[in-house]
């Protein structure tokens, strides 16, 4: 039964994890956002109490 022989399956597992951990993250991290992020003002908005009209 070939599935009981671990040597080809272990090699496939190791090589696939090497690809997942080295090549794919570098390709994903190389993408640049199209717009630069702008910092948001941290000033507090003035809130006023509002009474219900009924």
N, CA, C and O atoms as a GROMACS GRO file, in nm:
protein
  216
    1UNK      N    1   0.084  -0.119   0.000
    1UNK     CA    2   0.000   0.000   0.000
    1UNK      C    3   0.089   0.125   0.000
    1UNK      O    4   0.165   0.145   0.095
    2UNK      N    5   0.082   0.208  -0.101
    2UNK     CA    6   0.176   0.320  -0.112
    2UNK      C    7   0.152   0.430  -0.008
    2UNK      O    8   0.245   0.504   0.024
    3UNK      N    9   0.031   0.442   0.044
    3UNK     CA   10   0.006   0.550   0.140
    3UNK      C   11   0.073   0.523   0.274
    3UNK      O   12   0.082   0.614   0.357
    4UNK      N   13   0.120   0.401   0.298
    4UNK     CA   14   0.190   0.372   0.422
    4UNK      C   15   0.339   0.405   0.412
    4UNK      O   16   0.408   0.404   0.514
    5UNK      N   17   0.388   0.432   0.294
    5UNK     CA   18   0.528   0.470   0.277
    5UNK      C   19   0.538   0.622   0.297
    5UNK      O   20   0.489   0.697   0.212
    6UNK      N   21   0.600   0.669   0.406
    6UNK     CA   22   0.596   0.812   0.437
    6UNK      C   23   0.694   0.896   0.357
    6UNK      O   24   0.683   1.019   0.359
    7UNK      N   25   0.789   0.837   0.288
    7UNK     CA   26   0.894   0.919   0.228
    7UNK      C   27   0.843   1.013   0.119
    7UNK      O   28   0.882   1.130   0.124
    8UNK      N   29   0.761   0.976   0.020
    8UNK     CA   30   0.721   1.078  -0.077
    8UNK      C   31   0.621   1.179  -0.018
    8UNK      O   32   0.624   1.296  -0.054
    9UNK      N   33   0.535   1.135   0.071
    9UNK     CA   34   0.435   1.225   0.128
    9UNK      C   35   0.498   1.324   0.224
    9UNK      O   36   0.456   1.439   0.232
   10UNK      N   37   0.598   1.280   0.298
   10UNK     CA   38   0.665   1.371   0.390
   10UNK      C   39   0.742   1.478   0.312
   10UNK      O   40   0.744   1.594   0.352
   11UNK      N   41   0.805   1.440   0.202
   11UNK     CA   42   0.877   1.538   0.120
   11UNK      C   43   0.781   1.640   0.059
   11UNK      O   44   0.811   1.759   0.055
   12UNK      N   45   0.666   1.594   0.014
   12UNK     CA   46   0.565   1.686  -0.040
   12UNK      C   47   0.516   1.781   0.068
   12UNK      O   48   0.499   1.900   0.044
   13UNK      N   49   0.494   1.729   0.188
   13UNK     CA   50   0.450   1.812   0.300
   13UNK      C   51   0.555   1.918   0.334
   13UNK      O   52   0.522   2.035   0.352
   14UNK      N   53   0.680   1.877   0.342
   14UNK     CA   54   0.786   1.971   0.378
   14UNK      C   55   0.803   2.078   0.271
   14UNK      O   56   0.813   2.196   0.303
   15UNK      N   57   0.806   2.039   0.144
   15UNK     CA   58   0.823   2.138   0.038
   15UNK      C   59   0.703   2.232   0.026
   15UNK      O   60   0.720   2.351  -0.002
   16UNK      N   61   0.584   2.181   0.048
   16UNK     CA   62   0.469   2.271   0.042
   16UNK      C   63   0.471   2.372   0.156
   16UNK      O   64   0.434   2.488   0.136
   17UNK      N   65   0.513   2.331   0.277
   17UNK     CA   66   0.522   2.425   0.388
   17UNK      C   67   0.636   2.524   0.368
   17UNK      O   68   0.625   2.640   0.409
   18UNK      N   69   0.743   2.482   0.305
   18UNK     CA   70   0.850   2.576   0.274
   18UNK      C   71   0.799   2.684   0.178
   18UNK      O   72   0.830   2.802   0.194
   19UNK      N   73   0.720   2.642   0.080
   19UNK     CA   74   0.661   2.740  -0.012
   19UNK      C   75   0.565   2.832   0.061
   19UNK      O   76   0.568   2.953   0.041
   20UNK      N   77   0.479   2.775   0.145
   20UNK     CA   78   0.382   2.857   0.217
   20UNK      C   79   0.449   2.956   0.311
   20UNK      O   80   0.398   3.067   0.328
   21UNK      N   81   0.560   2.919   0.372
   21UNK     CA   82   0.621   3.005   0.473
   21UNK      C   83   0.726   3.099   0.418
   21UNK      O   84   0.764   3.193   0.488
   22UNK      N   85   0.774   3.079   0.298
   22UNK     CA   86   0.878   3.168   0.246
   22UNK      C   87   0.833   3.248   0.126
   22UNK      O   88   0.850   3.370   0.124
   23UNK      N   89   0.776   3.185   0.027
   23UNK     CA   90   0.747   3.256  -0.098
   23UNK      C   91   0.617   3.335  -0.088
   23UNK      O   92   0.614   3.452  -0.126
   24UNK      N   93   0.513   3.274  -0.039
   24UNK     CA   94   0.382   3.340  -0.041
   24UNK      C   95   0.376   3.463   0.051
   24UNK      O   96   0.322   3.565   0.008
   25UNK      N   97   0.430   3.461   0.175
   25UNK     CA   98   0.425   3.585   0.255
   25UNK      C   99   0.503   3.700   0.193
   25UNK      O  100   0.462   3.816   0.205
   26UNK      N  101   0.615   3.672   0.128
   26UNK     CA  102   0.689   3.782   0.064
   26UNK      C  103   0.611   3.841  -0.052
   26UNK      O  104   0.617   3.962  -0.075
   27UNK      N  105   0.537   3.758  -0.125
   27UNK     CA  106   0.456   3.812  -0.234
   27UNK      C  107   0.340   3.895  -0.181
   27UNK      O  108   0.304   3.998  -0.239
   28UNK      N  109   0.280   3.852  -0.069
   28UNK     CA  110   0.168   3.926  -0.013
   28UNK      C  111   0.216   4.058   0.047
   28UNK      O  112   0.150   4.161   0.030
   29UNK      N  113   0.330   4.056   0.116
   29UNK     CA  114   0.380   4.178   0.180
   29UNK      C  115   0.439   4.277   0.081
   29UNK      O  116   0.460   4.393   0.116
   30UNK      N  117   0.465   4.235  -0.042
   30UNK     CA  118   0.521   4.328  -0.140
   30UNK      C  119   0.416   4.420  -0.200
   30UNK      O  120   0.451   4.518  -0.265
   31UNK      N  121   0.289   4.391  -0.180
   31UNK     CA  122   0.184   4.478  -0.233
   31UNK      C  123   0.180   4.609  -0.154
   31UNK      O  124   0.199   4.611  -0.032
   32UNK      N  125   0.156   4.716  -0.226
   32UNK     CA  126   0.152   4.848  -0.165
   32UNK      C  127   0.009   4.899  -0.172
   32UNK      O  128  -0.060   4.880  -0.272
   33UNK      N  129  -0.034   4.963  -0.066
   33UNK     CA  130  -0.168   5.021  -0.065
   33UNK      C  131  -0.175   5.136  -0.165
   33UNK      O  132  -0.080   5.213  -0.175
   34UNK      N  133  -0.285   5.149  -0.240
   34UNK     CA  134  -0.292   5.255  -0.341
   34UNK      C  135  -0.298   5.395  -0.281
   34UNK      O  136  -0.252   5.490  -0.344
   35UNK      N  137  -0.353   5.408  -0.164
   35UNK     CA  138  -0.365   5.540  -0.100
   35UNK      C  139  -0.290   5.537   0.032
   35UNK      O  140  -0.297   5.440   0.107
   36UNK      N  141  -0.219   5.643   0.058
   36UNK     CA  142  -0.149   5.653   0.186
   36UNK      C  143  -0.251   5.685   0.295
   36UNK      O  144  -0.347   5.759   0.273
   37UNK      N  145  -0.229   5.629   0.412
   37UNK     CA  146  -0.319   5.653   0.523
   37UNK      C  147  -0.293   5.791   0.582
   37UNK      O  148  -0.178   5.832   0.599
   38UNK      N  149  -0.400   5.862   0.614
   38UNK     CA  150  -0.387   5.992   0.676
   38UNK      C  151  -0.431   5.980   0.821
   38UNK      O  152  -0.531   5.914   0.850
   39UNK      N  153  -0.360   6.043   0.911
   39UNK     CA  154  -0.400   6.034   1.052
   39UNK      C  155  -0.531   6.109   1.076
   39UNK      O  156  -0.557   6.214   1.017
   40UNK      N  157  -0.611   6.054   1.164
   40UNK     CA  158  -0.740   6.114   1.197
   40UNK      C  159  -0.721   6.208   1.314
   40UNK      O  160  -0.644   6.181   1.406
   41UNK      N  161  -0.793   6.320   1.311
   41UNK     CA  162  -0.785   6.415   1.422
   41UNK      C  163  -0.837   6.348   1.550
   41UNK      O  164  -0.935   6.275   1.548
   42UNK      N  165  -0.767   6.377   1.658
   42UNK     CA  166  -0.806   6.315   1.784
   42UNK      C  167  -0.888   6.409   1.872
   42UNK      O  168  -0.911   6.380   1.990
   43UNK      N  169  -0.932   6.519   1.817
   43UNK     CA  170  -1.010   6.612   1.899
   43UNK      C  171  -1.147   6.554   1.925
   43UNK      O  172  -1.208   6.492   1.839
   44UNK      N  173  -1.194   6.576   2.046
   44UNK     CA  174  -1.324   6.522   2.086
   44UNK      C  175  -1.436   6.605   2.025
   44UNK      O  176  -1.429   6.728   2.020
   45UNK      N  177  -1.538   6.538   1.980
   45UNK     CA  178  -1.653   6.609   1.927
   45UNK      C  179  -1.739   6.655   2.043
   45UNK      O  180  -1.757   6.585   2.143
   46UNK      N  181  -1.791   6.774   2.027
   46UNK     CA  182  -1.874   6.831   2.132
   46UNK      C  183  -2.014   6.769   2.123
   46UNK      O  184  -2.083   6.784   2.022
   47UNK      N  185  -2.054   6.701   2.225
   47UNK     CA  186  -2.186   6.640   2.227
   47UNK      C  187  -2.278   6.721   2.317
   47UNK      O  188  -2.240   6.766   2.425
   48UNK      N  189  -2.399   6.738   2.270
   48UNK     CA  190  -2.498   6.813   2.347
   48UNK      C  191  -2.612   6.720   2.384
   48UNK      O  192  -2.650   6.634   2.305
   49UNK      N  193  -2.666   6.737   2.504
   49UNK     CA  194  -2.782   6.653   2.540
   49UNK      C  195  -2.901   6.689   2.452
   49UNK      O  196  -2.919   6.804   2.412
   50UNK      N  197  -2.981   6.590   2.423
   50UNK     CA  198  -3.095   6.612   2.335
   50UNK      C  199  -3.219   6.555   2.404
   50UNK      O  200  -3.220   6.439   2.445
   51UNK      N  201  -3.320   6.637   2.417
   51UNK     CA  202  -3.443   6.594   2.482
   51UNK      C  203  -3.541   6.542   2.378
   51UNK      O  204  -3.555   6.599   2.270
   52UNK      N  205  -3.606   6.435   2.411
   52UNK     CA  206  -3.706   6.381   2.322
   52UNK      C  207  -3.828   6.473   2.320
   52UNK      O  208  -3.865   6.527   2.424
   53UNK      N  209  -3.891   6.493   2.204
   53UNK     CA  210  -3.996   6.594   2.194
   53UNK      C  211  -4.130   6.554   2.257
   53UNK      O  212  -4.220   6.637   2.260
   54UNK      N  213  -4.146   6.434   2.305
   54UNK     CA  214  -4.278   6.401   2.358
   54UNK      C  215  -4.288   6.426   2.503
   54UNK      O  216  -4.394   6.402   2.562
   0.00000   0.00000   0.00000
